[in-house]
Amino acid sequence: MDFKYLKNIIVYIITSAISLFIIIYIIIQIIGGFGAKIETTAALYVTEREMITLDAYIIRRERVLYSGTGGSVAYNYVNGSKVGMGEVVASVYSGSDIREQIIDIDNKIVLLENSNITDAIAMADTASIDSRINYLYTLIREKTEEGDINYALRKKDELLTLLNRRQIVVKTVSGFNDRIESLKNQRSSITSGLDGPAESITTSVSGYFYNTVDGYETAFSNVDVDIMTLADFTDLTETEPFDITAAGRRGYAIGKIAEDYFWYTACEVDINALHNFISGKSYDIIYPYSGDKDIESVLYRIITEPNSDRVILIFKSGIITESFNFLRRQTVEIVQSSYSGYRVPVTAVRMIDDKKGVYVLSGSVVKFREIEPLFEKSGYLIVEEKDATNKNHINRLGLNEMIITKGKDYYDGQIIG
């Protein structure tokens, strides 16, 4: 018997069987992939922040500028300008009968300027603004039911600003620049016929000039945050502002000088949220009333007292930004934590062999990629970024891989036609 010939026959049969198996397997994969409806989304790198919304009180050392004339005011500097001692920062013109009219126009201009938002903010969905509006509306309603009407009046402009911004986001209006320009022209028209300045306002100290006065300057400037107690904070929050439209003992308040570039933000927080804050650590604080400016601040003090569940956080900052609104009482958002990584829909996550991951489509092949979740919010996970130098990350989800978000019964290695 020719054993060599027999051996060749056996090898031929085995290789033919293997080839036939491979062909059948490929056909099954292709047939199984035909008609499969797949939807994917890219694994994009994003940063999500966990925030808490609080009522805040701005504290800084300020000196009010007064005018004895009580007329209309022309300012020589924009808000936040650094000025020296003895500089002329404003001129006051006679005509006290139009003073309140000018103040009303100036307040409308400030409100509309705060209502304008940048292109980046305008791209945001309405959920964030709606959340702020609901929070503020609920707060105003509660205070009104408690009989604190003054609180509702103080929050009126903040609520109007948010409602105006919502109009921009949903494209009801494109912005308020035309209205602002109209008000400025109206102001110029009123003041153009006035005689020369009756009074020049000079600074007695150096600092940062602001042409707005809210009536809280005296009370909030006298606060020593280093020794503030819970009772001091309560007294501060219950302070009533002085009437900025009427002449006081020293005359009409027409502006102010911030004597120091350091300023403080004080907030009362629920004691159950205290574990999220560490004294001395820096936090990002978002100020919606100033165009959602994000300012890094240090948690300067945590005020607590025995037998009390109240907690006051005091944040310190030395950042002075253009067009920032130092409204004494305003809503802020404090970023408690920040997470960066790939954004993954929760519905795409699978458990395979006790490993959490997602299926991705690589060309026409389905592959399983492991993930390490860091944070979950609104139906999405933020998962750890893949480290290409770490051999343990070889099967991790990578940047821009196409995550399969729709369909079921997929498996690693499946071919999609």
QUIRA-V227101 format. One record per backbone hydrogen bond with DSSP energy under -0.5 kcal/mol. NH is the residue of the N-H (numbers start at 1). CO is the residue of the C=O. E is the energy in kcal/mol with one decimal. If there is no record, write none. Layout:
# QUIRA-V227101
nh={NH NH}
co={CO CO}
e={E E}
This chain:
# QUIRA-V227101
nh={3 6 7 8 9 10 11 12 13 14 15 16 17 18 19 20 21 22 23 24 25 26 27 28 29 30 31 32 33 34 36 38 39 41 43 44 46 46 48 50 51 52 54 56 57 58 59 62 63 65 67 72 74 75 76 77 80 81 81 83 83 86 87 89 89 90 91 92 93 98 99 100 102 103 104 105 106 107 108 109 110 111 112 113 114 115 116 122 123 123 124 128 129 130 131 132 133 134 135 136 137 138 139 140 141 142 143 144 145 146 147 148 149 152 153 154 155 156 156 159 160 161 162 163 164 165 166 167 168 169 170 171 172 173 180 181 182 183 184 185 186 187 188 189 190 191 192 193 194 198 199 201 202 203 207 208 209 210 220 221 222 223 225 227 228 233 234 235 236 237 238 239 242 244 246 248 251 252 254 254 255 256 257 258 259 259 260 263 264 265 266 267 268 269 269 273 274 276 277 280 281 283 285 285 286 287 288 288 290 291 292 293 293 295 295 297 298 299 300 300 301 303 304 308 311 312 313 314 315 315 316 317 320 321 324 326 330 330 332 333 334 335 335 336 336 337 339 341 342 343 344 344 346 348 349 350 352 352 355 357 358 359 360 361 362 362 363 364 365 366 367 369 370 371 374 375 377 380 381 382 383 383 384 388 390 391 393 394 396 397 400 401 403 403 404 405 405 406 413 414 416 417}
co={1 2 3 4 5 6 7 8 9 10 11 12 13 14 15 16 17 18 19 20 21 22 23 24 25 26 27 28 29 30 33 36 406 403 401 42 44 341 339 337 49 334 332 330 266 328 264 60 257 255 252 93 91 73 89 89 209 78 209 81 207 203 84 87 201 201 74 199 72 95 96 96 98 99 100 101 102 103 104 105 106 107 108 109 110 111 112 118 119 120 121 125 125 126 127 128 129 130 131 132 133 134 135 136 137 138 139 140 141 142 144 143 147 148 149 150 151 152 153 155 156 157 158 159 160 161 162 163 164 165 166 168 167 167 176 177 178 179 180 181 182 183 184 185 186 187 188 189 191 92 92 90 200 87 83 258 81 256 216 217 218 220 223 224 224 229 230 231 232 233 234 236 215 242 243 251 248 67 65 252 65 210 63 208 61 257 61 317 59 315 57 313 55 267 311 270 271 273 274 299 278 297 283 295 333 293 286 331 287 288 287 287 290 285 293 283 316 281 298 314 314 312 302 305 269 303 267 301 265 313 298 263 318 319 321 324 56 328 54 286 52 284 333 50 334 50 48 46 383 44 342 381 379 345 346 357 350 355 352 350 369 348 367 402 360 365 361 362 362 414 360 358 395 356 382 382 380 377 344 375 342 381 372 386 387 389 390 391 393 370 43 398 41 401 359 39 403 39 366 411 364 415}
e={-1.3 -2.0 -2.4 -1.9 -2.1 -2.2 -2.4 -2.4 -2.3 -2.4 -2.7 -2.3 -2.2 -2.5 -2.5 -2.6 -2.4 -2.4 -2.5 -2.7 -2.6 -2.6 -2.5 -2.6 -2.5 -2.7 -3.1 -2.9 -1.7 -1.8 -1.9 -0.8 -0.6 -1.9 -1.8 -1.3 -0.5 -3.1 -2.9 -2.8 -0.6 -2.0 -2.4 -2.9 -1.9 -2.3 -3.0 -0.6 -2.5 -2.9 -2.6 -0.9 -2.9 -0.5 -2.9 -0.7 -3.0 -1.7 -0.7 -0.5 -2.9 -2.6 -1.1 -0.8 -2.4 -1.1 -2.6 -3.3 -3.2 -1.5 -1.0 -0.5 -2.4 -2.5 -2.3 -2.1 -2.7 -2.4 -1.9 -2.3 -2.4 -2.3 -2.3 -2.5 -2.2 -1.2 -1.3 -2.3 -0.9 -0.5 -1.8 -0.5 -0.5 -3.1 -2.2 -1.8 -2.7 -2.7 -2.3 -2.8 -2.9 -2.5 -2.2 -2.7 -2.6 -2.5 -2.4 -2.4 -2.5 -1.4 -1.5 -2.9 -1.5 -1.0 -2.0 -2.3 -1.9 -0.5 -0.7 -2.2 -2.5 -2.3 -1.8 -2.4 -2.4 -2.4 -2.1 -1.3 -1.2 -2.4 -2.5 -1.1 -2.6 -1.4 -2.5 -2.6 -2.1 -2.1 -2.2 -2.3 -2.1 -2.3 -2.5 -2.3 -1.8 -2.1 -1.7 -0.5 -1.4 -2.6 -1.6 -3.1 -0.6 -1.6 -2.4 -2.3 -2.9 -2.3 -2.8 -1.6 -1.0 -0.5 -0.8 -1.4 -0.6 -2.2 -2.2 -2.4 -2.1 -2.4 -1.4 -1.3 -1.9 -0.7 -0.6 -2.7 -0.9 -3.5 -2.6 -0.6 -0.9 -2.4 -2.5 -3.0 -1.7 -0.7 -0.7 -2.4 -3.1 -2.3 -2.7 -2.5 -0.7 -0.5 -2.3 -2.0 -1.1 -1.7 -2.1 -2.9 -2.0 -3.4 -0.5 -2.3 -3.3 -2.6 -0.7 -0.5 -1.9 -0.9 -1.0 -1.0 -0.6 -2.8 -0.6 -3.1 -2.6 -2.6 -1.3 -1.8 -1.8 -3.2 -0.7 -1.2 -0.6 -2.1 -3.2 -2.6 -2.8 -0.5 -3.1 -2.5 -0.6 -0.6 -1.2 -0.7 -1.9 -0.6 -2.6 -2.3 -2.7 -2.8 -0.5 -2.8 -0.8 -1.3 -3.0 -2.3 -2.0 -2.0 -0.6 -2.7 -2.4 -1.5 -1.5 -3.4 -0.6 -2.7 -1.3 -2.7 -2.6 -0.5 -3.0 -2.3 -0.7 -3.0 -0.7 -0.8 -1.9 -3.3 -2.6 -3.2 -2.5 -2.6 -3.4 -1.3 -2.7 -1.5 -3.4 -2.9 -2.5 -0.6 -2.7 -0.7 -1.9 -0.7 -1.9 -1.1 -2.1 -2.2 -3.4 -1.6 -3.0 -0.9 -3.1 -3.3 -0.6 -1.1 -3.5 -2.1 -4.2 -0.6}
